[in-house]
Amino acid sequence: VKPSAAGDPGMSMRGSPGQLEWKDTSLRYFVQTAYRVHDYAYSAPEWLDSALFDVVAKLPANGGSNRYPEMLQTLLAERFKLVVHRETKDLPGLALVVDKKGPRIKPVEPGGAMLTTGPNVVRTEKATLAQFTDALSTALDRPVKDFTGLPGVYDIKIQWMPDTPASSDPTDLPGSVYAAVQELGLRLQVRKVPVEVVVVDRIERVPTQN
């Protein structure tokens, strides 16, 4: 771990067998990656945005690349003395509810859930509606919570056009994510929803030496 050289543009990450390497990467990125949190679920001093570091991390001989966020948590705690806590806050977001005409989706046989997100598309297979809203949160980069009360698992695919700011009521936009969800017999309501937020209590500007 070492501070990035002044003037180096942009961050980069690359992996090789047994190793991950980041260059010109902010402490904010490391914290959010380590705890798998979106911008809206993160609270920390602003200086983390501009504190840039180069990090070379060795991976266990038996693999573990899929667990590198947890390894980053350990690195940040050991080298930057990071301390965080989690708390629930009511934040502006979207609530998934059942439309007044009732749901149009039917439960399927349970199995291994699969979730896929992309630009303006979400697809889930054998997933609960809570898992569907988690995927929708990722696609929209804003909190979405399930308030339908519907049990079971579902195969769902929705696709939408990017929202435009021209309408005063975004839920009425044709082709929007709101319209796509309504085709399922569900609705997205704009309101505050409970979100678990990662709060940085302490972090050192200078890491312990290598």
Residue pairs with C-beta under 8 A, 6 or more apart in sequence:
1 53
1 54
1 55
1 75
1 79
1 207
1 210
2 53
2 54
2 210
3 52
3 53
3 54
4 23
4 24
4 25
4 52
4 53
4 54
8 23
8 24
8 52
9 24
10 24
11 22
11 23
11 24
11 25
11 26
11 29
11 52
12 22
12 23
12 24
12 25
13 20
13 21
13 22
13 23
13 25
14 20
14 21
15 21
15 65
18 58
18 59
18 61
19 56
19 57
19 58
19 59
20 56
20 57
20 59
20 65
20 68
21 54
21 55
21 56
21 57
22 30
22 53
22 54
22 55
23 54
24 52
24 54
25 52
25 53
25 54
25 55
26 48
26 49
26 50
26 51
26 52
26 53
27 48
27 51
27 53
27 80
27 203
28 42
28 44
28 48
28 49
30 53
30 55
30 72
30 76
31 37
31 42
31 44
31 48
31 76
31 82
31 84
31 198
31 200
31 203
32 38
32 39
32 42
33 69
33 72
34 69
34 70
34 72
34 73
34 75
34 76
35 42
35 69
35 73
35 84
35 198
36 69
37 197
37 198
38 137
38 138
38 141
38 143
39 141
40 91
40 93
40 141
40 142
40 143
40 195
41 143
41 195
41 196
41 197
41 198
42 197
42 198
43 197
43 198
43 199
43 200
44 199
44 200
44 203
45 200
45 203
47 205
48 200
48 203
51 205
53 207
55 75
57 68
57 71
57 72
57 75
59 65
59 68
59 71
64 71
73 82
76 82
76 203
77 83
78 208
79 207
79 208
80 203
80 204
80 207
81 202
81 203
81 204
81 208
82 200
82 202
82 203
83 200
83 201
83 202
83 203
84 198
84 199
84 200
84 201
85 198
85 199
85 201
86 196
86 197
86 198
86 199
87 196
87 197
87 199
88 194
88 195
88 196
88 197
89 194
89 195
89 197
90 192
90 193
90 194
90 195
91 143
91 192
91 193
91 195
91 197
92 142
92 143
92 190
92 191
92 192
93 142
93 143
93 144
93 145
93 191
93 192
93 193
93 195
94 136
94 140
94 142
94 143
94 144
94 145
94 188
94 189
94 190
94 191
94 193
95 144
95 145
95 147
95 188
95 189
95 191
95 193
96 129
96 132
96 133
96 136
96 144
96 145
96 146
96 147
96 148
96 181
96 186
96 187
96 188
97 147
97 148
97 186
97 187
97 188
97 189
98 148
98 149
98 150
98 185
98 186
98 187
99 182
99 185
99 186
99 187
101 185
102 185
103 148
103 150
103 184
103 185
103 186
104 183
104 184
104 185
105 154
105 156
105 184
105 185
105 186
106 154
107 151
107 152
107 153
107 154
108 126
108 152
108 153
108 154
108 155
109 126
110 126
110 152
110 153
111 126
111 153
112 126
113 124
113 125
113 126
113 127
113 128
113 131
113 153
114 124
114 125
114 126
114 127
115 122
115 123
115 124
115 125
115 127
115 131
115 132
115 134
115 135
116 122
116 123
116 124
116 135
117 123
117 135
117 138
117 139
118 139
120 139
120 159
120 160
120 161
120 162
120 177
121 139
121 157
121 158
121 159
121 160
122 132
122 135
122 136
122 139
122 156
122 157
122 158
123 156
123 157
123 158
124 131
124 132
124 135
124 154
124 155
124 156
124 157
125 155
126 153
126 154
126 155
127 135
127 153
127 154
127 156
128 146
128 152
128 153
128 154
129 146
129 148
129 150
129 154
130 146
132 146
132 154
132 156
133 144
133 145
133 146
134 144
136 144
136 177
137 143
137 144
140 177
143 193
143 195
144 188
144 193
145 193
145 194
145 195
148 186
156 184
158 177
158 180
158 181
158 183
158 184
159 180
160 175
160 176
160 177
160 179
160 180
161 175
161 176
163 170
163 173
163 176
163 177
164 173
167 173
170 176
170 178
170 190
171 178
171 187
171 188
171 189
171 190
172 178
173 179
177 188
178 187
178 188
181 187
181 188
